[in-house]
Amino acid sequence: MEFEKLIRERYSCRKLKDTPIEKEKLERILEAGIAAPTGCNYQPYKLWVLTGEENCRVMSELTKYTFGAGTFIVVGADPSKAWTRKYDGLNISTIDASIVATHLMLGIHDAGLGSTWVGSFNAPEMKKHYPEMQDYELIAIFPVGEIEEEARPAKLHYERKGISEMVRFDLMPTGDEI
Ligand SMILES: Cc1cc2nc3c(=O)[nH]c(=O)nc-3n(C[C@H](O)[C@H](O)[C@H](O)COP(=O)(O)O)c2cc1C
């Protein structure tokens, strides 16, 4: 899909079918995710694709935002493998993982499926259910599925601040006295 169309059309879809996702589509989505750039190309993240009754049950215990999906992609950042900025010690693992997550989100729409980036979930509990996730910062769950007929963007989708509010063009550095 053409980029402009993709970013304009995508919305947080909150009505999904729980039918399995075609293997080719899932692969395409995951390929979009791993195509993301990361600092120093360290790729400090992991993706878990969770399907099946047991996983769906656990997901609905961890978050109310499952939206009827039967497939979930969990994104984890691994701080121990990420680049750190020497000037202030900023560890960029969650930035890297967020870029991957953004690619996934757009890839899902490009594949004709629906999803929402879900950040509101019980991450500590999730780690108890899936000990492999223990050392990761769990940044997102993407419930993924075919879009229900009646699904529509929520009101917030249409509310974006404008460039004039969000972007400064006239900023200058302060003088040497600071
Ligand atoms: C980091 C992040 C966390 C989010 N967490 C949730 C969430 O837990 N539940 C939810 O329903 N939507 C969640 N959203 C979706 C936002 O509410 C949504 O992107 C925003 O309202 C704009 O709407 P749109 O995606 O339809 O354009 C999240 C989005 C982002 C980027």
The ligand as an ORCA input file, in Angstrom:
! r2SCAN-3c Opt
* xyz 0 1
  C       1.886      3.523     23.178
  C       0.402      3.352     22.939
  C      -0.369      2.697     23.888
  C      -1.739      2.509     23.667
  N      -2.469      1.769     24.556
  C      -3.780      1.543     24.311
  C      -4.542      0.710     25.186
  O      -4.042      0.164     26.163
  N      -5.855      0.500     24.898
  C      -6.444      1.061     23.802
  O      -7.642      0.833     23.592
  N      -5.747      1.848     22.937
  C      -4.431      2.086     23.171
  N      -3.703      2.847     22.298
  C      -4.350      3.412     21.099
  C      -4.527      4.936     21.189
  O      -5.575      5.226     22.069
  C      -4.807      5.456     19.787
  O      -3.694      5.205     18.967
  C      -5.110      6.957     19.774
  O      -6.275      7.242     20.466
  C      -5.254      7.488     18.339
  O      -6.233      6.759     17.637
  P      -5.922      5.979     16.306
  O      -4.833      4.948     16.594
  O      -7.205      5.341     15.906
  O      -5.431      6.986     15.291
  C      -2.336      3.041     22.498
  C      -1.542      3.688     21.543
  C      -0.196      3.829     21.759
  C       0.628      4.513     20.692
*
